[in-house]
Amino acid sequence: MSEKRATFASKIGVVAAAAGSAVGLGNIWRFPSQTADGGGAIFIMVYIGCILFFGIPLMVSEFLVGRASRANTAGAYRKLAPATQWKWVGRLGVLTGFVIMGFYMVVCGWTLVYFFQSLSGHLYGVTDFSANFTDLQNNPAKQIVWMIIFTLLTAFFILFGVKKGIERSAKIMMPLLFLLLLVLAIRAVTLDNAVQGLDFLFKPDLSHVKSTVFLDAMGQAFFSLSLGMGCMITYGSYFNDNTPLVKTSVQVSILDTLVAVLAGVVIFPSAFALTTNPGTIVDDLVAGGPGLLFITLPELFNQMAGSMIWSALFFCLLALAALTSTISLMEVVTVYLHEEYRISRRKSTLLATVGVIILGTFSSFSSSFFNILDVSSAKIMLPVGGLFISLFVGWYLDQKLVYVQLTNNGRLNFGTGFLKTYIILLRYVAPLAILAIFIYGLAG
Ligand code: TRP
């Protein structure tokens, strides 16, 4: 392309944008419901293992492929592996982006509904928070309207371009969300019986382990870190030559994991302390369900003075955290269409928007369609994408190029031990573990 590609403006901007992509509903909505479903502490331990052993190395790899090619996901493979079939991995990533947005935007819509219900006082006029959530689930028209609003909002930021739209929003909102979660965590753990919730989160209990815990945790790790579809390839393509890839990956992964665990510390103690059925709470949690966040949190806010204000603030920040994630997802699709088919950015955004709205409409009507999109993206498409990126960087790419990217052309110093570990993780550990977990999980 002759046209000059954009880059992120500042160091903080790099981390903020990548963390903005990673931190979203995956941490605050999906992580707690997966943890509940996976039986608590054991799930979290496996999850953290996945972050360390393939999350971080794969994020470095995606950044590296992005910056080395300065292209969209499919373009990146086309440039680095010309005249091969690798471009299909990039295309799979674009498809995965659509699939994820197809249900994610619906949940984004829910956050807006809850924001306005908090503001209007409706939410704290109801007595049964579970019924309030069921009402929303049984109202596809309402879900569709808010899903469309959220999709258009995302498209609006995409049209503003890389620097202004993405960076600015991420830099302000993320620290605020983090602070608010901290306040809520303190409130939650000081409730009576909160300690049972902390036990559930941190004390391993083998009686609730599922055979699919590895696949579930791995899928969640990919989902939460925005890995396996080329989202971080696309963001890496906006990095400049001085962006430290390893450091950025570690920082983003730490932040992302902190937010997820913090969300758990808010939700589980609240769920245990505020349940009306203490006898069946663990089973209720294991039965999980996407409602956890939208039922338990309003119950927590209800315990606090100024519930409306806390609640409105929380759902507003949550919507913004989700927005920085949907922006990253839509960016992948848009820049792919723009660069590969030479469609204008405007038209590419329009195409992506229409596609997402169609999928989102189906998801709003049918919770099983919603689940199919959720499960097939997190547990199939992302791990497959992750497997291929580890093979691509570990085996296909010229190791000199890998070295140049990791060290910013020799300017950063890593011990040889570190570089070797990275290569071993990428060549052997990540692909074999992903493959094993994948096969074992699908069979189980
Ligand atoms: N990671 C985001 C979240 O946790 C969602 C997301 C954004 C994503 N981009 C992605 C998930 C790319 C998978 C792949 O909410």
Residues whose N, C-alpha, C, O or C-beta is under 5 A from the ligand:
A	BS01	LIG	S21 A22 V23 G24 L25 G26 N27 F222 F223 S224 L225 S226 L227 M229 C231 S325 S328 L329
